[in-house]
Amino acid sequence: MTSQTQDLAAVEARLERLERQLCVEKRRNRWLLAATASVAVGAVLTWTLTNTTPTAQAQGANINPKVMRATQFVLEDENGKSRAALRVIDGGPTLVLGDEKGTVRAALALTRGGPGLSLYDETGKDRVALALTTSGPGLSLYDQSGKDRATLSVTMGGPTLVVSDENGTDRATLSVSRGGPRVSLFDENGKPIWTQP
């Protein structure tokens, strides 16, 4: 009888660990897709910002003050350097803002997956990503090296907060589901060391 109880507890613990790993992997895949899309949008818009030379007036465009139509709008500073661009990429509008050095610092995009806002540091690395997908809203915070260190997401299952170490390993999770709240701590290898309840 004791052996069966121990076997059942081991199976329950393993099933719980697998469910948690599946949830983490789903979240990582979702954020990886959002981050990849943000990087792709940033790269395209960086190229656009640095390689756009003529303005609508220099091209002799007929501009109607009530309606202006174009495939792209570029805003330049007083030195002629591109600082912002608005264009449609992959079927969705995207606004990119750059600093005086030409580094993209913010991007707002509406993609097929949903709206997203990315904020970048002075080196162009992701620092904050906010997205709304079909599974729910999410917020990721990145460290100086661009590693995801904290993620907050809300899905149909409930809210989840994941905190990771400098290696990108999840070290703590806090979630609330229909079954109630759950807190888990993990060692440097991602193995559970404490879970409640």
Secondary structure as the mmCIF struct_conf table of DSSP 4:
data_model
#
loop_
_struct_conf.conf_type_id
_struct_conf.id
_struct_conf.beg_label_comp_id
_struct_conf.beg_label_asym_id
_struct_conf.beg_label_seq_id
_struct_conf.end_label_comp_id
_struct_conf.end_label_asym_id
_struct_conf.end_label_seq_id
HELX_RH_AL_P HELX_RH_AL_P1 THR A 2 ASN A 51
TURN_TY1_P TURN_TY1_P1 ALA A 56 GLY A 60
BEND BEND1 PRO A 65 LYS A 66
BEND BEND2 THR A 71 THR A 71
STRN STRN1 GLN A 72 GLU A 76
TURN_TY1_P TURN_TY1_P2 GLU A 78 ASN A 79
BEND BEND3 GLY A 80 GLY A 80
STRN STRN2 SER A 82 ILE A 89
TURN_TY1_P TURN_TY1_P3 ASP A 90 GLY A 91
STRN STRN3 GLY A 92 GLY A 98
TURN_TY1_P TURN_TY1_P4 GLU A 100 LYS A 101
BEND BEND4 GLY A 102 GLY A 102
STRN STRN4 VAL A 104 THR A 111
TURN_TY1_P TURN_TY1_P5 ARG A 112 GLY A 113
STRN STRN5 GLY A 114 TYR A 120
TURN_TY1_P TURN_TY1_P6 GLU A 122 THR A 123
BEND BEND5 GLY A 124 GLY A 124
STRN STRN6 ASP A 126 THR A 133
TURN_TY1_P TURN_TY1_P7 THR A 134 SER A 135
STRN STRN7 GLY A 136 TYR A 142
TURN_TY1_P TURN_TY1_P8 GLN A 144 SER A 145
BEND BEND6 GLY A 146 GLY A 146
STRN STRN8 ASP A 148 THR A 155
TURN_TY1_P TURN_TY1_P9 MET A 156 GLY A 157
STRN STRN9 GLY A 158 SER A 164
TURN_TY1_P TURN_TY1_P10 GLU A 166 ASN A 167
BEND BEND7 GLY A 168 GLY A 168
STRN STRN10 ASP A 170 SER A 177
TURN_TY1_P TURN_TY1_P11 ARG A 178 GLY A 179
STRN STRN11 GLY A 180 PHE A 186
TURN_TY1_P TURN_TY1_P12 GLU A 188 ASN A 189
BEND BEND8 GLY A 190 GLY A 190
STRN STRN12 PRO A 192 GLN A 196
#
